[in-house]
Amino acid sequence: MEKNLVHQVIFLYTCSPKFKTMKKDIHPSNYRLCVFKDMGNGYAFLTRSCAETKDTIVWEDGKEYPLVKLDISMASHPYYTGKQVLVDTAGRVDKFRQRYQKKAQK
């Protein structure tokens, strides 16, 4: 019963008019529809953003929207795809494996 009362008090406090109003003049006012495109696999999605960009693209609805280019999106990130890809830059992965393989053999 006591736990339920605490939740009710917290709910009433956070629903007060004090929390329902946003602070003025701190949020950007230039939100518009933009296309975000993963340049690695071509996945694109349309959403609202205030990101600055000079590139544009014609979307599926035939209208032209600002284009924000992404290196990684949810369609290419290993956490979301479940595929781990090792990028070997100048043999660093091989050097790492050789170094720790020697220590494991000792």
N, C-alpha and C positions, 0 to 999 in steps of 0.2 A: 504494500500500500504506500509506503514512504517513497519508494522509487518512482511510482506512478505520479505522485504529487510533485516530485522534482521535475519530471518531464513536462507536466502541465505548466509549471512556473516558467520553465525555459521557453516553452512554446508561446506562452502569453507575452513574455519579454521580447522575443524575437519578432513577434507579429505586431509590435507596437508601431505607431506612425513614425517613430524615430528611425526605424530600420527600413521602411518602405520607400523613402525618398533617396535618390542618388545624389551624390555631391555634384554641384554645378561646376561647369567649366573645366573638368578634368578628363572627360572622355572625348575622343575624336568625333567630329561631326561629319566627316567626309566618307562615311561608309557607302560602298557601292558594290554591285555584283562583279566578281572577278573569277577567272578560271585559274586554278592551280594545276600545273601539269608536271608529272614526274618525268624527267627527261631520260631516265634509264629504261623505262618500260612503256612509256606513252600513256599511262593512266592519268586521267584528268577529271576534275570535279569542279562544279560551280558553287560558289559560296559568297557571302558578304565579307568584305575586308576593306581596310584603309591602307593596304600596302601600296607603296609607290612603285610604278613600273611604266616603261615606255612601250613595251611590246603589247600587241593585241592579237586576238585570235577569233575566228568565226566559230561560234558554238553550235550545237546540234539544232537549236531553234532558229538558226539563220542570222542571229544578231551578233554584233562584234563586241567583245568584252576585253578588258585589260588582262594580260597574261602574266602570271607569276610562275617562274620556272623553279622547280624543286629538284634537289639531288636525291632525296629519299622521301618516300611517302609510305602510307600504310600498305600499299600494294607491293613495295619492294623492300621494306624493312624486315630483317630476319626475325624479329620478335613476333610480327604479325603473320608472316608467311611460313614460319617454321623451318626455313631453309637457311643454314649457316653457310656463308661463303667466305673463304679466306682469301684475302687479296695479298699476294706476295709482292712486296715492294723491295726491289734490290736484294732478294734472297734473305730477307729478315726472318721469315717464317722458318726457312731451312736452318739458318744459324741458331735460332731459338731451339729447335728440335734437337740439333746436334749437341748443343751445350747441355741441355737437361737430360739427354740420353746418356751422356758420359757420366753425369752425376748419379743417375739411377743404376748404372752398372757397377759403381764402386761399392 
